[in-house]
Amino acid sequence: MTEKEFIPSPYTKSVSSGKTTYKSPSNIALVKYWGKKKNQIPANPSISFTLSECATVTTLSYIKLDTPSAIFSFNVSLDGKKEEGFKPKIKTFFERVYQYLPFLKDYHFEIETSNSFPHSSGIASSASGMSALALCLMEIERNLNPKMTAEFFNQKASFLARLGSGSAARSIKGSLVQWGEHADIDASSDLYGVEYPHKVHRIFQNYCDTILLVDKGQKQVSSTVGHDLMHGHPFAEQRFNQAHENLSKLQSIFETGDIDEFIGIVESEALTLHAMMMTSRPYFILMKPNTLEIINKIWAFRETSKTHVCFTLDAGANVHVLYPENEKVEVEQFIKDELAQFCQNGQFINDHVGKGAQKIN
Ligand code: DP6
C-alpha cells in the first residue's frame, strides 16, 4: 500500500448527519518507537501489547453544512466539559488527514471524549485518543462508501491514527501490534500497524501490565521534541538497527514462550529509550528517584521470588510492571506491599493485554 491508496474515489452515498462511538485502548511498546521522519514515518519498527482497561471513549456527532466550510468546524469536550486546549492538536490532525478524508470540511463535528484513566495521570492519552477519533472518522467514510472492506477500514484507521500520533497506529486491532517495515514481517508497513502475524505462545496472550503512577506532572519533553532529538543523535543509527534486531529476536521468543529472553529485550528497550534521551543534545532525565527505587525492587523480587516480573517505561517516570497471568496473585501482592509506596498517592492501574478497539455505537 502507498499513501495514494488512502485517497478515496468519489463517495457513492451521501449522509446528512449521524453519531458514532468508539472505545480505543492505550498500548505499551515492547520495542520502542523513538525517532521519526517526515509525515510521521517511523525511524524504526516497533511492537506493542494492546491494553484493555486504559482506554478512551469518543463519540463523534456530525451534521452536514449547507455549504462546505473554509475551515474545520468542530468542538471538543472532555468528560462533558468543553476543552479548548485540545483544539490545536485536533486542528493539526484534521489538516494532516484532510486529503485522505475530503468530507471533513462538509460537516460540523462535536467530539466528546473521556478517558478511563485519571486525567493528567501522565499516561499518554494520544494513542487511545487519536485512534478513537480516527475510527469514528472511518465510520463516517464507511457510510459514504459502504463497499469498504473490514480490512481496509482497519488499515486506514491505523494510517489516520498514525498521522495524529505515531503510537496510535498500534491501537486499532489485535493484542500484539507491529508498526514499521521489518524484513521478517511481509505485511509490515511504515504507514500503519498490523496485527503481529506469527505464532504467539499462550503465555504472552494474556500478559499483565500494572502501571505505576510515579509522576503525574506535565510532560517534561513533548513526544514531538523527543523524537526530533534523534536527528543528528550520535547513536541514532545503532539504535535503529538494534530495534530491527530486537524484533527479529522476539519472533522466536514469542513462538517458544522464552520469558527470560523476553525480559532481557523488554527491559533493555526501556533503558535504551531513556539512554537516548540522556545522550541527546539537549539531554533529559525523565526517570525520577522513585522510578529507580521501583526498578531495583523489581530486580530484587524477581531474584528471590523466581517470578518473571519485569518493567518497561515510556517517555516519562511511570513504570509499567509486566508479568504473566499465572503469577498474578504473587506479583500483585508484591506491588501493593512494596511498590505502591513509590507511586503518587499510592496510585496504580492493573491492566492486561486486550484485543483492540471496539465500536460502541
Ligand atoms: C516513548 O506516539 O507519542 O511511547 O508520533 O509524536 O505523537 P508522536 O509520538 P508518540 O511517541 C511514543 C513514544 C514512546 C514509545 C512507543 O510508544 O513506541
Boltz pocket constraint, residues with backbone or C-beta under 6 A from the ligand:
constraints:
  - pocket:
      binder: B
      contacts: [[A, 27], [A, 28], [A, 29], [A, 31], [A, 32], [A, 33], [A, 34], [A, 40], [A, 46], [A, 124], [A, 126], [A, 162], [A, 164], [A, 165], [A, 166], [A, 167], [A, 168], [A, 223], [A, 224], [A, 227], [A, 273], [A, 313], [A, 314], [A, 315]]
      max_distance: 6.0
